[in-house]
Amino acid sequence: EQTASEFGWNSFLINIFSEDDAARAARQLLAHRPDGIIYTTMGLRHITLPESLYGENIVLANCVADDPALPSYIPDDYTAQYESTQHLLAAGYRQPLCFWLPESALATGYRRQGFEQAWRDAGRDLAEVKQFHMATGDDHYTDLASLLNAHFKPGKPDFDVLICGNDRAAFVAYQVLLAKGVRIPQDVAVMGFDNLVGVGH
């Protein structure tokens, strides 16, 4: 919105909640005769673009479609996870516990590949790594609490860094670890992903 304003454009936002809602929203949007459309999603995902939007000046943001002609801007999850893993290794962490997003999430594969490549490039063995995935659904980041409890033996963590699939899971981790008297990052480092406002400060 800020960029649009700087260029003298008016912006019009429509939220959609389902595929059926997308068709309705497209009709509503086209009634305003827009010069351009940015179709974006929360969380990297595959979308089916409403037929009525084909032929419009449109760009996808944080989502992909089957049509290769549609321009799409997506985050570089692979490089972000690769570089963050390099940072952890440089800081001396060697016993990661990973709690990735669900396997079905598009970002998961890129992030896990980035982590694993950085780990191997550092001469480390993936057998050293404990890796788990969230169950599918928006609320399973809280499942991390029980996973953490299972990795305290006896009373101390069997990991020195926790790599979380998103910042919401990292926030849960902070609460559980601090309640157990764990010092962050001296005893255990916690890495989130997504740059959720307020979590990293």
N, C-alpha and C positions, 0 to 999 in steps of 0.2 A: 504494500500500500504506500509506503514511503517513497519507493522508487517511482511508482505510478504518479504520485503527487508531484515529484520533482520534474517530471516530464510533462506536466499539465494534463494528465489523463485522469479520468474518473474511474474508480474501481467499484465493482458490484460483486458481492460475495453471496454464494448460495451453498449451503451445506446439504449433503445428501447422505442418506442412511441405508440405502439398499439399491439393487440394480433397477427395480421398478421406480424408485425415487429419482434415479439418475435420468431416466427418460423424461420425467416430469420437469426436473430441474433444467434439462437441456432446452425444453420448449420455453420455459420461463426466461432463460438466459437469452435465447435467440430473439425473443420479443423485444429486447433492448438494443438489437442490432450492434453487437460489440465489434470493435476493431480487432480484438484479439482475445483469446481464451487461454487461461492457464488451468489445466486440470491436475489437481494435486490430491494426494492421499496422506493420511496419518499412517506411518509405517510403510516401508517399501513393499509394494504388492503389484500383482498382475490385475489389470482392469480390462473390461470390455467397454469400449467407447460407444456411446449411443450413436446410432446411424446418422441421426440428424446433425451431428457435429462434424462429420466427414466433409471436407471441402472448406471448412472454416480455418481461419488463422489460429491454429491451436498448438500448444506445446504441453507435454506431460512433465510433471515434476514429482519426483519421489514415487513414480509408478511406471510400469511398462505395459505395452500392449503387443498383440501378435503382429500388427502391421509395422514392418520395418520403416515405412515412409513417415511414421509419426516421430517427430523429434522428442527425445526424452532426456531429462536431466536427473540423474540418480546419484546418491552418495557413493563414494569410493570406499565401501565397507572393508574390502580386502586390505587396501593400503593403510587405512586407519587402524585396523586391528594388528597388522604386521608391525607398524611403527610403534604402537603402544606396547606390544609384546617386547620389542627391542628395548624400549625404555625400562620395562620391568626387569629384564635380564641384566641390563647395565646397572640397575640399582641393587642387584644381588639376589633377587627372588628366584627360587629354584623348585618350589613345590606347589604348583598351581592346582586349584580346584576351579573348574569351569562350570558355570550354570548358563548354558546358551539359551537363546530363544527357541521356540518349537522348531523341530526339524522341517516343518512345512513352510516356515517363514522364508521369504526370498533372501533376506539379509543373512540368515544363519549360515548358509553354505559359504558365502564370501568371507564372513568374519572368522569362521572356524578355519577355513583354508589359510587365511592371513596369519592367524595365530600359529597353526601347525607348521607353516613354512618358515616363519621366524624362529620357531623353536628348533626345527631341524637345521636351519642355517647357522644356528649358534652351536651346533654339534651336540645338541641334546636329544635324548631318546623320548619319543612320545609315550612310551610305557611308564614314564615318570608322572604323567599327567592324568588326573582324574577328571573325566568329562561327562556331563549330564545335560539333558535338554528339558526345558519346561514342557509341560503338557500343553496341548493346543487350547487356546482360550485366553481372554484378556486378564483374568484374575490369578493365573497360576504363578505369577512372580512371587507370591507369598509362600509358595511351597518351598522356597529356599530356606525358610526357617527350620523345617524338619531335616532337610539335607545337611545343614550346618550342624545341627545337634548330633547327627550320625557320624560326623567327622571330628568329634571331640573325644579323644581316647587317651588316658582317662583325664578328663577335664582340660586337656590342652588340644589345640587344633593340630590335625595331621597335614596341614597346608600352611604356606606362608604368604600366599596371595590368592585372592578370590576374584575371578574374572566373571563379571555378570553380563547377561544378555542385554540388559537395559538399566537405566538409572533407577527405575522403580525397584528392581531387585536389589540394586546396590544400597538403596535407602533401607530396605528390610535388613540387609546384611549389617549395616551400621548399628541398627537397633539391637539385633541379636548379639553381635560381637561385643558391643559396649556393655550390654547387660551381663555378659560373662566375664567382664574385667579385661578383655583383650584390648591392647593399645593399638590404635590405627595411626600410622602405618608401621610402627616399630615392631609389633608382633606379627600383624597380618596387614597386608595392603589390600585395598578394595578398589577394583576398577569397574566403572560403569560404562555406559555407552548411550549416546543420544543428546548429551548436554542439556538435561532437564534443568530448568531455571531453579537455582537455589541449592541443588544437590551437591555441586562441587565446591561450595563456598563455606 
